[in-house]
Amino acid sequence: MLFLYFGKRSMTYQIKAFENGIRIVHQEVSSTRLVHCGFILDIGSRDETEEQVGLAHFWEHMAFKGTQKRKAFHILNRLDSVGGELNAYTTKEKICFYATVLQQHWNKAADLLCDITFNSTFPPKQIEKERQVILEEMAMYRDSPDDALQDEFDSLLFPDHSLGYNILGTEDSVKSFTQQDFINFIAEHLDTSKMVFSVVGNISFKKAVNRLAPLLSNIPTSRSTKKRIPSLTYVPKSNAFHKDISQANCALGKPALSIHDPRRYKLHLLNNILGGPSMNSRLNMALREKHGLVYSIESVYQAFTDTGFIGIYYGTEEKAAAKARNIVLKEIQRICTRKLGSMQLHMGKEQAIGQMAMAEENHAGLMLVYGKNLLDKGKIEPLEAIFSSIRSCTAEELLELANEIYDIDKFSFLTYLPK
């Protein structure tokens, strides 16, 4: 067993590792009545083969549909009946099962999460029911051009690669899965050294360990030999399709830095200045505030373990699409050719740091971030170290990085136009 302690002001992160490789990461927050907890597994849609596309997400759904000792109703009712929440999600590289409960119901949450993670039985009748649910989920996303655009844009950035697969899968793949497919997928990919149980809330480390130790320490050790293959086939493309929509929906971007690149926080800062969530981002000021061409526009930087991407997404009237694109490209060109002034740089840093500090106050989100960071980086980065990295950025470094990452000649474009 391994214990590690990370100090930050009055908060302490504590980590315990069992012999089978499963780790617990914990932070006590005495100012809340809640406990947020969950499993983060280093398995996602990028670990699927072409025939398995959508299987990880389907597994996420099926975890709620029956275990060796609980039927679906008992799983769904266990925490809901005491005012708690049970949820899950799937990303390209992670599956998460998590819960939020009042402090006094922590034991129930821990037991239930362990049960659905390790003891799901994938009843065939439930597979048939959930298959239709997922097909309806897919139809819902197709009716949302924003979501459909982002999913299809992934396939441009990562062609013929699992990072470009739709997390939900295809109609054909979802219709094909059987009970044995789930059993085989888990057997191939479940690795007890690549899973973390994260806890943030009003519970002591001792109490958390006392409850989790008997649940986790006896889980059989499992190791996966599967290796993730990097995407190396990117070629810029420009595609346009006509859809039954009322706006032109546009995406542009390219592959970028991985989570292990030491420049990732510089890119986070740069992206935040260009088109981050704040209303004073350059893209929002140019397209919405100055020209009134969009309701919203966002620029995202998503990092994976071996790559990443930048993407800019917006919707506008079809007749304004060309003008809006030109303005976006002009702002990209400006960030690549004009060094930030000292005041602009200072304000950008303070904004990014403030946003991160506020995000830390979201204890449910923090719980998930701890687990993800421990899996991806083998450690939890102290927030002050991240702040220090951002504060150390120079205008010259950002200009150099902008010219590498925001090279328009290497951008791909995807546009949905009204029929």
N, C-alpha and C positions, 0 to 999 in steps of 0.2 A: 504494500500500500504506500502511496506517495501523497504527501501533503505539501501544498505550496501556498504562500500568502503574498498578496499584492496590496500594498497600502496606498491609499489616496485620501488625503485629508482625514475625515472621520470615518470613511468607508473602508472596508477590508474585503477583498475578494479571496475566497478560499477554494482550493481545488483538492479533490481526493480522487485517486486512481485505484481501481480494483485490479486484481491479478489478471482478470480476463480482458483488461484494457478499457473497460467502460470508465468514464470520468464523470465526476460531479463538480460543477462550478457553482458557487453560492455567494450571495451577498445579502446580508441582513439589512432591512430598511424598517426601522422601528416606528416611523411616522405614518405608516399605513396599516389598515386592517386586513390587507389582502396578501396573498401569496401567488406569484406567477411562476409557473414551472412547466418544463416540457423536455422532450427528447428532440435533439437535432441530430439527424443522420446524414452522413456524407454520401448520400445516394440521391441522384436526381435524374431528370429526363435525358441528360447527356450520356448517361450510362446505359441507355437503351440501344439495342440494334434497330435497324430499320423495321424489322418485323414486330418489335416490341414497343414502337412509338406510342406513348400514352399509358404505358403499363405502370410506371411509377405513380402517376397521378391517380390511376384507377386503384392502386394499392392504398393510397391515402384515403380514398373514399371507403374502401372495403374494411379498413381497420375499425370502422364504427359498426360493422354489420354482423359481428359475432366472434366470440372467442371460445376457448375450451370450457369456460365456466359462465359466460354471459351471452344472452341473446341481444339483438340490436336494441330492443326497447330498454333493456337494463343498462346498456352502455350510455344511451342518450339521456336516460332519466337520472343516472347516478349523480351527476353534478348539477344538472338543471333544477332538480328538485330542492336543492339547497341554495339556489341563487347563483351558482357558479356558471362558468362557460368552458366548454370543451371544443377545441377546434384543431385544424390542421391545414397545411399548405405544402405545395410542391414547387420547387424552382428548378432551374437548369442543373444545379449541383447539390441541392438539399431537399430532404423531406423532414417536416417538423410536425410533431404531435404535441399540443400544449394546452394548458388550462389556467384559469384564474378562479380562485375561490377565496372565501373568507378564511382567516387564519385557522379557525377551529375545524375546518373541513379539509385541511391539508393532507391528512392521511388518506382520505378517499381519493383525492386527485392523484397522489403518487401511485397508489395501488392500481387505479384505473389506467393510467398512462403506461405503466409497465405491462399490464395485461394486454392492451390493444397493440402495443409495439411488438411483443414477443409471442403472443398466443392466438393471433387471428387465425380463423379456420376457413375463411372464404367460402361460405356455404353457396352451392350452385344456384339455389333459388334467389339468394340475395344478389349474386352476380348479375342475374338476368334483370332484376329490378334496377340495380344501380347502373347497368349498362344504358338503360333508357334515360336515367337521370343525367348521365354524362353526355349523351347525345343531345339532350335538351340544353345542357350547359354550352355545348359547342354551337348550337343554333343561336343561343343568346349572344355569344361573342361575335358570330358572323353578322348579326344585326347591329352590332356596335362597330362602326368604322374605325374608331380610335383603337380599339383592342385588336381588330382584325389586321389593321395596318401594321401595328407593332409586331404582331406574330409573323406576318409575312416578310417584314423587313429583316427579321432574324435570319431567314433563309437566304437573303441576299448577302448578308454579312458573313455567314458561315455556310456556304453552299456544300451540299453533299456531306454534311457533318451533323452529328447529333445535337450540337449547340443550335443548329438551325431548325431542328424539329419543333413542331408545335407541342407544348407541354400536354395539351389535352389529347393529342393523337389525331388520327383520322377516323372517319366513320368506319372504314373497313377494318382498321386495327382494333378499335373499341368493340366492334361486333364479333371479333374473332377470339378474344381472350377466354381462357378456361381456368378452372381452379388450379390445375397443374402449372399453368403459366406463372401464376403468382408465387407458388411454392418454389418453382425453379429460379425465378428472378431473385427472390430473397436469399435462397441458398447460394447463388452466385455472387451476390453483392453485399450481404450483411457482414460487417466486420466490426467486432466489438471494440477494437481499438480506434474505430472511426465513428464513434457515437458519444454524445455528451448529454447528460441530464443537467439542465440549468435551473437554478432556483434564485429568484429575487423577491424578497418580501419580508413580512414580519414573522420570521421564524429563525431560530438560532441555527448555526452550523451543526451543533451537536444533535439537535432534534431532527434536522434534515438527514444527517448521516444515519442516525439510529433507525429512522424509518426506511431509508433507501438501501442500507447495507443488506438486510435479509432479502430484499427484492432483487438486487442487482448482482451481488457477489456470487450467487449460485448460477447465474446465466452462463451456459457453456461458452467457452472461448471459441470464436470463429474468426477466420481470416479470409479475406478475398484476394485472389490473385489477379483480378481484373485491373487493367491499367487504362487510364484515360488517354485518348489519342488527341494530340493537338490539331487544330484546324490550320491548314497551311495552303489552302487553295483559293484564297480571296482574290477576286478580280473585280474592279469597280463596274457596276451595272446601273442602268437607268431603265426602270419599267413604269408603265402607266396602264391602268385598267379602268374601265367604265363600270360603275356600280349604281344600284338603286339608292342613291344618297342625294342630299341637297347641297352639300358643300364639297369643295376639293379638299381632300385630306392628304397631307404631305409628310414624308419622312426623308431625312438625309443623314448620312454619317458614315463611319468606317470603323474597322477594328482599332483597338487602343491598348492601353497598358493593363497588365495583370495585377492582382492584389499583392504580388511579391516585388513589383517594381518600386524601387525607392522614390520614384518621382510621382507616385500615385496621388499624394496629397497636394502636390503642385497642380496636377491635372484637375483634381477636385476643386481647388480654388479657381483655376482658370475657367472651368465649366460653369462654376457658380456665378462668376462675373458675367459670363456671356449669356447664360440662359437658365440660371438656377431658379428656385421656387419663389424668390422675392420679386415684388412688383417692380423694383428698380433695376432688374437685370437689363442688359443692353438690348437683347432681343425683344423683351416685353415693352421697353420704352420706345423702341423704333417701330415695331409693328402695331402694337395696340395703342399706346399713348399718343404717338405722333401721327400715325396714319389711320388708326381705327380699322385695321384690316383683319384682326383676329380677336377672338374672345380670350383665348389662352395660347401660349406657346411655351414649350419646355425643352430644355437641353439636358440630357442625362449622360452620366458616365457610369457604366456598369462594369465592374471588374470581376473576372473569374480567376480560377487558380492558375491558369496558363495563358490567358488572353483577356480581352475586355472589348468594350466598344463605346463609342460616343454616338448619340443619336439626337436629332432635333425633330420635334413633332409639332404640327399645327394644322388647323383647318381654316379655310377662308372661302369666300365666294369664288366660283370658277373663273369669272372674268378678272379677278384680282390675283389669281394664282401666280402668274408670271411676275407681276410687280412684287408680290410678297417674297418669292424666291430670290429675286434680285436684291431685296433689302437684307434678307438673311445672309446671302453670300457677301454682301458689302460689309456687314458686321463681322463676319468671320475674317474677311480680308483685313479689316481694321485691327482686329486683335492680333493678327500675324505681322503687321507692318508698323504699328505704333506702340512703342513701349509705354507701359502704364506709368502715369505720373505718381509722385510720392503719395499724394493725398488719395488718389484712386486706389493705389495698392494697399494703403493703410485701411481704408474703408472696406475694401474687399476682404482683407484678412479678418477684421473685426466682425464682419457679417458672417463669414464662414464659421468662425469660432463660436459666435453667439448661437447660431443654429445648432451646432453640435452640442453645446451646453444645454440647450433646451431639450434636445432629443434625449439626453441622459435622464431627464426627469420623467420620461415615459418608461415606467418600470417594466411593463410587459415587453416593449420593444427592446429594452436593455437586456432582459433575460435571453431573448433570441440572439441578440448580437454577441453576447458572451459565448454562447455555445458555438456560433458560427466562427468567431475569431479563434477560439481554442482549436477547432478542427482545421481551419485553413492555415493558421500561423503558429500553432502550438503554444500560444500565449495570449494574454489579454493586454492589449496596448493601453497603458495609462493615458487618460485623456490629456493630461498636461504634456506628455511627450508628443501627442498629435498636434496640440496647440503650438508647441515649440517648433515642430516641423513646418507648420503653416507660417508662423511668424518669421522663420528664417528665409522664406522665399524672396528672391530678388526679382526686380522687373526684368533684368537681363535673362534670368533663368526661365521666366514665364514666356518671354518672347521667343526664346529658342525652342521651348517645348511646344508652343503654339504652332510654329512653323513645321514641326515634325508631325504633330497630331492632327492639326486642322488644315492639312494639305488638300485643298478642294479637288485637285486633279485625281485624288485617290478616293473621293467620296462616291458612295452609291446613292441613288435617288429612287424613291417609290412614291407614286401618286395615284390616288383614287379620285376619279372624276365622275360627276353626275352623268347618267345616260341621257 
